[in-house]
Amino acid sequence: MSKIWESQTLRFTLDSAPTSIPVYLYGTAWKKERTAHLVYSAIRAGFRGIDTAAQPRHYQEPSVGDGIRKAIADNLVRREDLYVQTKFSPLSAQDPDNMPYDPNASVAGQVHASIRSSLTNLRCSVDPSSVDISYIDTVVLHSPLRTLELTIDAWNTLETYVPTRIRHLGISNCSLPMLSALCSSPRVKVKPAVVQNRFYGETAFDVPLRAFCRDHQIIYQSFWTLTANPTLARSAPVQHLAGRVEITPAAALYMLVMSLGNTVVLNGTKDSSRMIEDLEAPGKIKSFVESEPSEWESLRREFQILVGDAA
């Protein structure tokens, strides 16, 4: 039980070593001109997982790289201490006036161009030649393409980079039928290691999909966890846990979501004090679980009922 407060382990991919994924990923969407500063601040606070995308509409991936490179140059971290994740965003998710590839290219051509730009943007050094040793821990397909066939075409192109330039693959904004089809397709050699979805009531908190992820050793990445769930944040188990452990209700909600199993949480706070408070919460919860296991289990069970897992 205590391990869930430290990290999760992604499965082996081909001949690569297993990758450790932190329980928090710092989300970089919508950070605009503050992106580099906030990424640097998050790493300085203790975040070791960074989530971005090759999608200029919502992300500034080059600035994410700037923040990472500054943290490395300042000896806050080494590249191998970080879990860096980006996304290939299909045409439907891109700004037609600002995208990292030619919209008229084939799906394979779009993927190759996007990955080349990400490897450049997220290289560990300002030296341009460092792109030759640049790698990405996970590339997520930002959403399925128009058809399953096109989705697998994009996936097969991503597979050509695994395990040297990309360690793992994942998918976001994904339904259970699509995930199941991707996992069962004989055309897919590198199975999804992560699924990144909105965790909210409109999808009934993804209960069947998360069960599928647990059964297939896939890490579920929860986003919109706080923004989309004000009612959950005010719920009895969240408020009780926050009071008992002396953490914020937001952090208590994050911890209870993590406790659902094989789950990590995207955290995009811009507040440096909140960064520290949120990062301290897993250690406080770990101590609480060890000292008050019955009370913790009661709160966890109550939360499971609220999100439908108990059924």
PATI-947254 format. One line per field, with one value per atom (N, C-alpha, C): residue number from 1; chain; x, y, z negated. Coordinates in steps of 0.001 Angstrom, whole numbers. Each point is the difference from the previous one (the first is absolute). Layout:
N
mido	[NUM;...]
miza	[A;...]
xx	[X;...]
yy	[Y;...]
zz	[Z;...]
END
This chain:
311
mido	[1;1;1;2;2;2;3;3;3;4;4;4;5;5;5;6;6;6;7;7;7;8;8;8;9;9;9;10;10;10;11;11;11;12;12;12;13;13;13;14;14;14;15;15;15;16;16;16;17;17;17;18;18;18;19;19;19;20;20;20;21;21;21;22;22;22;23;23;23;24;24;24;25;25;25;26;26;26;27;27;27;28;28;28;29;29;29;30;30;30;31;31;31;32;32;32;33;33;33;34;34;34;35;35;35;36;36;36;37;37;37;38;38;38;39;39;39;40;40;40;41;41;41;42;42;42;43;43;43;44;44;44;45;45;45;46;46;46;47;47;47;48;48;48;49;49;49;50;50;50;51;51;51;52;52;52;53;53;53;54;54;54;55;55;55;56;56;56;57;57;57;58;58;58;59;59;59;60;60;60;61;61;61;62;62;62;63;63;63;64;64;64;65;65;65;66;66;66;67;67;67;68;68;68;69;69;69;70;70;70;71;71;71;72;72;72;73;73;73;74;74;74;75;75;75;76;76;76;77;77;77;78;78;78;79;79;79;80;80;80;81;81;81;82;82;82;83;83;83;84;84;84;85;85;85;86;86;86;87;87;87;88;88;88;89;89;89;90;90;90;91;91;91;92;92;92;93;93;93;94;94;94;95;95;95;96;96;96;97;97;97;98;98;98;99;99;99;100;100;100;101;101;101;102;102;102;103;103;103;104;104;104;105;105;105;106;106;106;107;107;107;108;108;108;109;109;109;110;110;110;111;111;111;112;112;112;113;113;113;114;114;114;115;115;115;116;116;116;117;117;117;118;118;118;119;119;119;120;120;120;121;121;121;122;122;122;123;123;123;124;124;124;125;125;125;126;126;126;127;127;127;128;128;128;129;129;129;130;130;130;131;131;131;132;132;132;133;133;133;134;134;134;135;135;135;136;136;136;137;137;137;138;138;138;139;139;139;140;140;140;141;141;141;142;142;142;143;143;143;144;144;144;145;145;145;146;146;146;147;147;147;148;148;148;149;149;149;150;150;150;151;151;151;152;152;152;153;153;153;154;154;154;155;155;155;156;156;156;157;157;157;158;158;158;159;159;159;160;160;160;161;161;161;162;162;162;163;163;163;164;164;164;165;165;165;166;166;166;167;167;167;168;168;168;169;169;169;170;170;170;171;171;171;172;172;172;173;173;173;174;174;174;175;175;175;176;176;176;177;177;177;178;178;178;179;179;179;180;180;180;181;181;181;182;182;182;183;183;183;184;184;184;185;185;185;186;186;186;187;187;187;188;188;188;189;189;189;190;190;190;191;191;191;192;192;192;193;193;193;194;194;194;195;195;195;196;196;196;197;197;197;198;198;198;199;199;199;200;200;200;201;201;201;202;202;202;203;203;203;204;204;204;205;205;205;206;206;206;207;207;207;208;208;208;209;209;209;210;210;210;211;211;211;212;212;212;213;213;213;214;214;214;215;215;215;216;216;216;217;217;217;218;218;218;219;219;219;220;220;220;221;221;221;222;222;222;223;223;223;224;224;224;225;225;225;226;226;226;227;227;227;228;228;228;229;229;229;230;230;230;231;231;231;232;232;232;233;233;233;234;234;234;235;235;235;236;236;236;237;237;237;238;238;238;239;239;239;240;240;240;241;241;241;242;242;242;243;243;243;244;244;244;245;245;245;246;246;246;247;247;247;248;248;248;249;249;249;250;250;250;251;251;251;252;252;252;253;253;253;254;254;254;255;255;255;256;256;256;257;257;257;258;258;258;259;259;259;260;260;260;261;261;261;262;262;262;263;263;263;264;264;264;265;265;265;266;266;266;267;267;267;268;268;268;269;269;269;270;270;270;271;271;271;272;272;272;273;273;273;274;274;274;275;275;275;276;276;276;277;277;277;278;278;278;279;279;279;280;280;280;281;281;281;282;282;282;283;283;283;284;284;284;285;285;285;286;286;286;287;287;287;288;288;288;289;289;289;290;290;290;291;291;291;292;292;292;293;293;293;294;294;294;295;295;295;296;296;296;297;297;297;298;298;298;299;299;299;300;300;300;301;301;301;302;302;302;303;303;303;304;304;304;305;305;305;306;306;306;307;307;307;308;308;308;309;309;309;310;310;310;311;311;311]
miza	[A;A;A;A;A;A;A;A;A;A;A;A;A;A;A;A;A;A;A;A;A;A;A;A;A;A;A;A;A;A;A;A;A;A;A;A;A;A;A;A;A;A;A;A;A;A;A;A;A;A;A;A;A;A;A;A;A;A;A;A;A;A;A;A;A;A;A;A;A;A;A;A;A;A;A;A;A;A;A;A;A;A;A;A;A;A;A;A;A;A;A;A;A;A;A;A;A;A;A;A;A;A;A;A;A;A;A;A;A;A;A;A;A;A;A;A;A;A;A;A;A;A;A;A;A;A;A;A;A;A;A;A;A;A;A;A;A;A;A;A;A;A;A;A;A;A;A;A;A;A;A;A;A;A;A;A;A;A;A;A;A;A;A;A;A;A;A;A;A;A;A;A;A;A;A;A;A;A;A;A;A;A;A;A;A;A;A;A;A;A;A;A;A;A;A;A;A;A;A;A;A;A;A;A;A;A;A;A;A;A;A;A;A;A;A;A;A;A;A;A;A;A;A;A;A;A;A;A;A;A;A;A;A;A;A;A;A;A;A;A;A;A;A;A;A;A;A;A;A;A;A;A;A;A;A;A;A;A;A;A;A;A;A;A;A;A;A;A;A;A;A;A;A;A;A;A;A;A;A;A;A;A;A;A;A;A;A;A;A;A;A;A;A;A;A;A;A;A;A;A;A;A;A;A;A;A;A;A;A;A;A;A;A;A;A;A;A;A;A;A;A;A;A;A;A;A;A;A;A;A;A;A;A;A;A;A;A;A;A;A;A;A;A;A;A;A;A;A;A;A;A;A;A;A;A;A;A;A;A;A;A;A;A;A;A;A;A;A;A;A;A;A;A;A;A;A;A;A;A;A;A;A;A;A;A;A;A;A;A;A;A;A;A;A;A;A;A;A;A;A;A;A;A;A;A;A;A;A;A;A;A;A;A;A;A;A;A;A;A;A;A;A;A;A;A;A;A;A;A;A;A;A;A;A;A;A;A;A;A;A;A;A;A;A;A;A;A;A;A;A;A;A;A;A;A;A;A;A;A;A;A;A;A;A;A;A;A;A;A;A;A;A;A;A;A;A;A;A;A;A;A;A;A;A;A;A;A;A;A;A;A;A;A;A;A;A;A;A;A;A;A;A;A;A;A;A;A;A;A;A;A;A;A;A;A;A;A;A;A;A;A;A;A;A;A;A;A;A;A;A;A;A;A;A;A;A;A;A;A;A;A;A;A;A;A;A;A;A;A;A;A;A;A;A;A;A;A;A;A;A;A;A;A;A;A;A;A;A;A;A;A;A;A;A;A;A;A;A;A;A;A;A;A;A;A;A;A;A;A;A;A;A;A;A;A;A;A;A;A;A;A;A;A;A;A;A;A;A;A;A;A;A;A;A;A;A;A;A;A;A;A;A;A;A;A;A;A;A;A;A;A;A;A;A;A;A;A;A;A;A;A;A;A;A;A;A;A;A;A;A;A;A;A;A;A;A;A;A;A;A;A;A;A;A;A;A;A;A;A;A;A;A;A;A;A;A;A;A;A;A;A;A;A;A;A;A;A;A;A;A;A;A;A;A;A;A;A;A;A;A;A;A;A;A;A;A;A;A;A;A;A;A;A;A;A;A;A;A;A;A;A;A;A;A;A;A;A;A;A;A;A;A;A;A;A;A;A;A;A;A;A;A;A;A;A;A;A;A;A;A;A;A;A;A;A;A;A;A;A;A;A;A;A;A;A;A;A;A;A;A;A;A;A;A;A;A;A;A;A;A;A;A;A;A;A;A;A;A;A;A;A;A;A;A;A;A;A;A;A;A;A;A;A;A;A;A;A;A;A;A;A;A;A;A;A;A;A;A;A;A;A;A;A;A;A;A;A;A;A;A;A;A;A;A;A;A;A;A;A;A;A;A;A;A;A;A;A;A;A;A;A;A;A;A;A;A;A;A;A;A;A;A;A;A;A;A;A;A;A;A;A;A;A;A;A;A;A;A;A;A;A;A;A;A;A;A;A;A;A;A;A;A;A;A;A;A;A;A;A;A;A;A;A;A;A;A;A;A;A;A;A;A;A;A;A;A;A;A;A;A;A;A;A;A;A;A;A;A;A;A;A;A;A]
xx	[810;-810;849;1120;766;632;238;690;-791;-1318;-789;246;641;275;1365;697;1324;23;-308;17;-731;-254;-524;1033;-21;969;-704;476;-530;594;-750;472;1218;711;1078;-573;761;-380;1122;-275;1013;1190;1195;1163;427;-925;359;-188;679;-174;-1332;-581;-1243;234;-986;81;-858;526;-764;-730;-1305;-791;-434;318;-367;-1516;-429;-1449;-614;816;-453;727;-739;599;-355;998;-302;-584;-1246;-696;339;362;495;-957;-1226;-963;-387;-228;-532;947;1270;926;573;-141;372;1410;146;1339;669;-747;583;500;-109;278;1385;1047;1367;215;-443;167;-730;-1228;-788;562;491;629;1237;816;1192;-401;-1019;-460;-532;-718;-547;1124;1024;1129;736;188;675;-806;-1321;-857;49;318;85;-734;-713;-636;1074;-236;941;-686;-1270;-735;-539;199;-448;-848;-1182;-896;-174;198;-190;-571;27;-510;557;141;366;-1283;-580;-1294;19;510;134;-1306;-1125;-1278;-121;458;-168;1309;1098;1268;1120;1039;1216;1149;63;992;1443;368;1385;317;-977;223;84;-731;151;1445;534;1404;938;-305;839;46;-1172;-56;774;-106;731;1498;413;1438;594;-737;508;146;-971;91;1201;267;1168;1286;36;1206;296;-1042;173;219;159;277;-1132;-1232;-1146;-317;175;-288;922;51;564;-1169;258;-1090;-572;848;-492;-838;0;-851;-1437;-205;-1300;-770;-1306;-899;-629;328;-482;-932;-1180;-1048;-563;-126;-636;-1041;-604;-1094;137;-444;-278;-1468;-279;-1385;-439;-1049;-450;-595;-290;-482;-1201;-906;-1228;265;1183;332;924;390;1004;-637;725;-322;468;-900;416;1077;160;1001;1309;60;1211;79;657;131;1403;424;1393;239;-935;185;-861;257;-760;-1344;-1100;-1306;-326;714;-240;837;885;827;-838;513;-659;11;-792;0;1409;684;1368;912;-147;818;-271;-1253;-363;635;-69;584;1497;683;1463;392;-686;332;-255;-1103;-334;1049;421;986;1352;369;1273;-24;-1120;-71;35;-648;-7;1381;710;1351;924;-227;774;-418;-1293;-504;391;27;184;1399;951;1383;527;1014;445;1002;523;1035;-321;520;-189;819;995;811;-906;-125;-895;321;1278;371;-553;-464;-547;-1294;-585;-1199;301;1277;374;-147;44;-174;-1295;-826;-1257;-959;-742;-1021;-1192;-1117;-1239;-487;-363;-410;-1294;-976;-1248;-556;-446;-767;-1428;-921;-1415;-690;-802;-868;-1120;-34;-854;-1479;-390;-1359;9;-949;-89;-233;425;-278;-1402;-364;-1388;-468;906;-349;1025;-364;944;1209;-224;1115;1008;-481;902;692;-731;586;1165;-185;1073;1136;-317;1067;916;-614;789;783;-638;649;1194;-175;1100;1197;-266;1103;710;-745;605;839;-459;724;1420;235;1333;1055;-427;930;262;-726;96;1009;920;116;1115;638;1190;-348;-824;-322;-1269;-882;-1213;-20;-218;19;-1348;-1098;-1333;-996;-1154;-1080;-1277;-849;-1283;-1040;-1196;-1091;-839;-571;-808;-1379;-933;-1371;-549;110;-229;-1157;-862;-1091;488;-765;360;-10;-1006;64;1249;398;1207;1236;83;1160;74;-1129;-33;420;-491;358;1491;562;1421;835;-433;759;-80;-1109;-204;407;296;330;1316;25;1264;1005;-465;899;779;-450;625;1027;1252;1082;325;-47;284;-1333;-387;-1305;6;-1156;-67;491;849;494;-770;-581;-780;-1245;-1029;-1201;-229;-108;-226;-1404;-881;-1398;-475;-1045;-689;-635;213;-616;-1158;-1213;-1146;-1295;-1073;-1282;-610;294;-623;383;1128;385;-131;-788;-166;1364;922;1337;750;-366;772;141;-1006;142;374;-743;389;1352;286;1280;1154;-161;1069;192;-1081;128;784;-276;737;1486;284;1396;693;-662;616;263;-945;149;1125;316;995;1274;202;1227;215;-1066;40;-209;847;-147;-1063;-963;-1031;476;29;399;-1254;-295;-1209;267;-802;104;-1385;-8;-1201;-482;871;-375;-620;579;-496;-1031;309;-868;-1396;-91;-1290;-775;572;-619;-161;-633;-187;-841;-969;-833;816;869;862;936;505;927;-672;-1326;-741;-588;226;-627;562;-754;379;1360;293;1306;1168;-159;1080;216;-1086;116;538;-459;471;1492;423;1416;855;-465;755;210;-1054;108;886;-117;778;1488;346;1404;603;-848;435;600;-806;321;-1212;160;-1121;-1016;-1267;-974;425;651;476;987;956;982;-652;-984;-704;-740;-607;-669;1006;1134;1038;412;186;455;-1037;-1254;-1051;-155;213;-17;1172;1178;1151;-264;-753;-239;-883;-596;-856;803;1306;857;495;1296;627;-298;-49;-434;1000;317;770;-838;388;-827;786;-609;579;-338;1005;-128;607;-818;493;14;95;-46;1103;-343;972;533;-510;340;1150;1132;1176;-242;-776;-290;-904;-940;-853;817;995;866;608;552;662;-1009;-1156;-1032;-461;-235;-472;1059;1263;1065;259;-315;159;-1121;-1143;-1175;218;639;182;733;1036;720;-874;-814;-903;-1051;-508;-995;627;1214;688;103;357;102;-1365;-1027;-1353;-482;257;-400;662;1269;728;-439;-388;-371;-1479;-835;-1455;-606;385;-445;-1511;-673;-1447;-737;433;-636;236;1234;298;-857;-123;-770;-1462;-525;-1383;-192;926;-93;163;923;222;-1229;-623;-1198;-1143;-135;-1047;213;1266;304;-269;342;-278;-1491;-826;-1451;-430;577;-375;316;1111;386;-416;-656;-556;870;1188;883;-529;-706;-461;-981;-683;-962;692]
yy	[-1208;1208;1266;-3;1240;436;-940;351;993;-33;893;1462;301;1394;451;-858;356;62;-1098;-61;-1246;-61;-1213;-467;-1267;-554;-405;541;-390;-1342;-742;-1316;123;-1106;-38;284;728;213;-526;-1053;-656;-335;515;-362;1137;928;1113;-375;734;-191;618;-471;598;1450;826;1412;288;809;415;1292;25;1189;613;1263;621;62;53;40;1323;1047;1279;281;449;553;1482;835;1423;300;465;300;1386;103;1266;669;-503;630;1384;908;1335;858;-323;805;1171;-40;1087;524;1334;572;-336;-540;-377;-1450;-681;-1435;-350;608;-372;254;1152;329;-991;-352;-908;-1416;-455;-1324;-24;1037;87;28;787;98;-1338;-712;-1301;-996;-16;-903;393;1294;461;-382;22;-376;-1493;-809;-1443;-857;616;-796;-673;-1270;-731;-571;287;-393;1243;111;1157;-502;585;-363;1198;-220;1063;-597;765;-498;848;-617;734;565;931;590;1474;886;1407;679;-572;591;96;-1028;-53;-86;-327;-231;785;311;574;-971;-1039;-1057;513;934;510;651;685;631;-1037;-1101;-1102;-478;-171;-399;1016;1298;1041;-154;-249;-171;-1218;-1095;-1225;225;618;222;910;1019;883;-773;-860;-799;-934;-585;-877;812;1151;837;509;220;481;-1133;-1222;-1183;-320;372;-414;-1475;-453;-1382;-414;-1302;-538;-417;-117;-407;-1329;-932;-1325;15;1121;123;365;407;514;-1010;71;-701;1092;-2;1034;-645;564;-578;1084;-322;921;-749;705;-604;313;-948;281;365;1210;470;-37;-756;-78;1319;72;1229;607;-857;495;789;-182;679;1192;279;1031;1319;1073;1303;-19;168;-117;996;1077;1014;-188;-1027;-197;-1454;-821;-1415;-488;-1102;-446;-883;-62;-831;529;-516;363;-721;733;-658;-831;233;-767;-1272;-187;-1206;-1207;-1187;-1224;-40;-891;-153;-330;-904;-347;1217;800;1198;1007;143;901;-460;-1304;-539;220;-315;160;1460;926;1418;446;-454;370;-527;-1241;-589;673;311;725;1337;704;1288;-191;-1043;-244;-389;-826;-385;1221;933;1241;887;191;878;-482;-1318;-573;-563;380;-466;549;-657;322;1137;440;1030;1045;1224;1034;-306;-852;-413;-715;522;-624;-1465;-374;-1381;-970;514;-887;-662;503;-646;-1434;-272;-1347;-1043;443;-935;282;873;351;-1185;-139;-1051;511;-675;353;-1252;151;-1177;-608;831;-507;1008;-491;814;-528;923;-326;458;-857;398;837;1283;950;-353;-619;-523;-977;-931;-878;825;-527;653;-371;369;-142;-1444;-919;-1416;-802;-1235;-879;-257;-161;-275;1141;1257;1143;126;-314;43;-976;-1203;-1000;394;651;502;957;928;946;-741;-973;-783;-769;-630;-769;892;1243;928;352;234;265;-1190;-1202;-1209;-43;641;-70;707;822;725;-721;-1069;-723;-1148;-189;669;1042;349;847;1475;562;1424;241;-974;38;-1289;117;-1183;-717;750;-587;814;-630;668;-18;985;59;691;133;639;808;1090;900;178;489;253;-1242;-1110;-1314;-725;-617;-811;-1430;-754;-1394;-825;126;-778;293;1274;334;-584;111;-544;-1510;-662;-1450;-415;745;-317;196;1053;273;-1098;-429;-1033;-1365;-260;-1334;-107;1132;-32;-721;-944;-680;938;1158;977;789;-35;797;-850;374;-747;570;1327;661;389;-712;233;1302;638;1247;-207;916;-36;958;1057;969;388;377;631;1275;1118;1282;494;21;387;981;746;813;-917;342;-741;845;-344;806;-772;582;-688;-268;831;-177;-1327;-565;-1332;-1041;338;-888;-398;966;-178;-1181;-354;-1014;-1328;-400;-1203;-1239;-358;-1198;148;1209;201;-124;545;-110;-1448;-754;-1422;-729;343;-581;353;1242;425;-811;-192;-780;-1428;-587;-1380;-163;1096;-90;775;304;692;1313;755;1317;1051;1014;1071;984;282;987;1358;980;1363;875;482;777;1487;624;1449;633;1313;739;-485;-619;-637;991;1152;1014;904;503;972;-548;-1257;-573;-610;26;-740;818;1181;779;-733;-797;-741;-1056;-705;-986;667;1177;698;391;182;367;-1216;-1188;-1203;-357;-805;-341;-690;-1030;-660;919;869;929;1006;578;999;-625;-1207;-669;-305;-517;-324;1260;1074;1246;477;-84;427;-899;-1293;-954;91;220;-53;1414;994;1396;293;-322;355;722;602;702;-1007;408;-890;-412;906;-356;-1149;98;-1075;-1282;114;-1192;-684;790;-579;-721;637;-651;-1341;-33;-1217;-1115;345;-1026;-509;862;-462;-951;345;-898;-1355;-5;-1249;-974;442;-884;-1072;172;-1050;308;-217;223;1389;977;1336;1052;923;1192;1211;1164;1190;1125;666;1216;1163;803;1126;1206;1006;1145;1298;-79;1221;977;1291;1048;634;-441;565;-797;648;-719;-605;667;-573;-1217;50;-1165;-1158;287;-1069;-766;731;-631;-760;619;-659;-1302;51;-1200;-1097;393;-994;-610;724;-546;-962;111;-792;-1510;-543;-1458;-553;697;-464;20;1046;87;-1107;-277;-1068;-1360;-195;-1269;-256;1024;-150;-281;675;-207;-1422;-482;-1362;-1014;238;-936;76;1191;153;-239;280;-135;-782;-1251;-746;-176;-207;-206;1269;1124;1269;340;-223;233;-874;-1287;-909;417;495;471;1205;946;1182;-377;-892;-433;-700;-835;-710;980;986;1003;768;310;689;-899;-1266;-946;-42;39;-4;1244;1151;1263;-24;-616;11;-1262;-920;-1174;-1216;53;-1164;-1158;323;-1061;-941;495;-844;-1023]
zz	[0;0;0;-758;-133;1319;916;1238;835;-113;851;-330;-1112;-342;504;714;498;1526;633;1458;449;1296;624;1017;313;940;1286;1106;1301;405;770;419;921;153;984;1384;809;1388;880;765;811;-897;327;-815;-929;-276;-881;-1460;-876;-1435;-429;-1104;-471;-414;208;-322;-1222;-882;-1166;331;-246;272;-1325;-248;-1279;-178;-1260;-263;428;112;543;1304;1003;1205;38;233;85;1376;24;1248;508;1273;545;979;121;900;-516;947;-310;-851;-38;-788;801;1314;901;-271;-141;-131;-1330;-945;-1288;-9;1109;41;-524;545;-393;-1493;-474;-1419;-885;369;-837;19;1139;61;-891;105;-855;-1476;-334;-1393;-495;864;-390;-285;843;-229;-1280;-206;-1217;-1243;101;-1135;-282;1028;-214;1012;947;1052;840;334;840;1243;177;1196;689;1318;777;1165;168;1104;920;1302;974;1285;1095;1272;1134;1166;1213;603;-718;372;-420;859;-374;-407;350;-406;-1515;-704;-1451;-780;674;-678;690;-742;575;-282;817;-219;26;885;-70;-1343;-596;-1302;-1115;137;-955;26;1201;121;-619;170;-606;-1520;-603;-1449;-463;746;-344;125;1114;213;-1074;-415;-1049;-1310;-318;-1234;42;1165;139;-96;673;-27;-1407;-791;-1371;-1001;519;-833;-980;364;-817;233;1230;382;1129;236;1227;896;1279;897;-421;-456;-372;-1272;-732;-1186;361;1244;421;846;-108;916;858;1290;911;1016;100;855;910;1273;926;829;952;763;1480;809;1407;82;458;100;1454;318;1392;477;1285;614;-722;-440;-631;-1270;-609;-1256;204;1241;264;436;-235;559;1459;963;1408;399;-760;327;-753;-844;-787;-450;766;-340;325;-622;166;1214;924;1187;1143;1190;1196;-38;-28;-69;1235;1080;1224;77;-963;-15;-404;275;-454;-1522;-579;-1456;-488;698;-396;74;1054;139;-1105;-383;-1096;-1313;-254;-1242;-17;1096;40;-251;631;-173;-1428;-576;-1377;-976;178;-908;165;1235;198;-748;78;-689;-1509;-508;-1451;-507;751;-407;-36;907;-12;-1168;-166;-1056;-1391;-199;-1339;-223;847;-187;-1325;-555;-1357;-61;1149;5;1067;-203;1017;1252;-138;1144;1009;1224;982;272;-140;282;-1036;-1152;-1031;457;1088;522;434;316;443;-1104;-1264;-1114;-764;553;-655;8;-1071;-62;-798;146;-691;-722;-1255;-775;518;327;567;992;1143;935;1;-220;-81;1280;595;1096;-603;333;-722;70;1092;145;1167;31;1170;1267;1126;1272;469;1226;457;17;280;57;-789;-329;-677;891;1296;912;-5;62;-24;-1360;-1050;-1340;-99;533;-39;940;1122;878;-769;-734;-801;-1079;-633;-1065;543;1165;596;312;401;255;-1297;-1055;-1304;-466;307;-426;558;1149;606;-849;-954;-868;-1325;-263;-1271;150;-964;-1301;-84;1133;-98;-188;871;-100;-819;-31;-833;-812;-1306;-855;-21;-37;-129;818;282;728;-831;261;-693;872;-536;734;-974;496;-823;626;-826;471;709;-682;610;-679;789;-532;-239;-767;-242;1290;891;1249;823;61;758;-666;-1320;-710;166;-121;154;1407;1000;1389;241;-584;151;-657;-1173;-719;675;676;574;1464;638;1424;250;947;328;651;460;617;-1053;-1239;-1048;-738;76;-660;-1376;-124;-1279;-630;-1033;-612;-802;-150;-770;-1430;-440;-1378;-891;611;-773;778;-751;552;-794;693;-670;353;-996;215;-1049;344;-996;-1045;-1249;-1096;-497;489;-417;205;-549;-35;1357;1013;1310;648;-398;487;-1110;-1031;-1155;-577;42;-570;616;1244;750;-751;-746;-839;823;1066;760;681;520;676;-993;-1206;-989;-452;-60;-339;1092;1256;1125;-120;-350;-163;-1090;-1116;-1080;445;735;454;1020;724;1071;-321;-1277;-437;746;155;628;-1086;-21;-976;479;-862;298;-491;897;-344;-57;-1190;-231;226;900;106;-150;-208;-406;-1367;-745;-1263;-973;-102;-933;664;1176;672;259;397;387;-1161;-1199;-1100;-1291;75;-1233;-1040;456;-950;-735;736;-647;-1000;365;-897;-1309;51;-1211;-717;533;-545;-1371;-738;-1378;-100;805;-169;319;997;352;-1125;-492;-1065;-1290;-312;-1217;95;1157;177;-79;623;-31;-1434;-819;-1384;-832;184;-802;300;1250;402;135;-111;106;1376;1019;1371;584;1149;610;551;132;648;1406;727;1343;-61;-910;-142;-471;-901;-477;1147;882;1167;884;256;812;-616;-1314;-659;103;-147;87;1432;979;1398;249;-498;145;-638;-1086;-728;770;1106;786;726;77;562;1394;241;1304;552;-881;389;-438;918;-330;393;-491;140;652;974;547;-928;-281;-914;686;296;754;-777;-1331;-799;396;-21;284;-1283;-1135;-1304;-617;-249;-502;-1375;-846;-1318;131;937;250;536;839;507;-1163;-958;-1140;-854;-272;-813;650;1313;698;3;157;27;-1374;-1046;-1347;-369;671;-371;85;1041;37;-1216;-471;-1186;-1237;-132;-1150;56;1186;140;-271;480;-258;-1504;-760;-1456;-617;516;-515;280;1200;360;-934;-315;-860;-1460;-464;-1411;-266;1009;-177;1167;172;1190;77;-1113;23;403;-556;346;1461;450;1407;894;-335;845;43;-1101;-32;914;-36;858;1467;273;1384;556;-835;429;259;-856;191;1299;311;1245;1209;-119;1088;323;-1028;223;751;-361;658;1503;389;1419;744;-705;677;9;-575;34;-845;-1079;-899;678;1039;704;884]
END
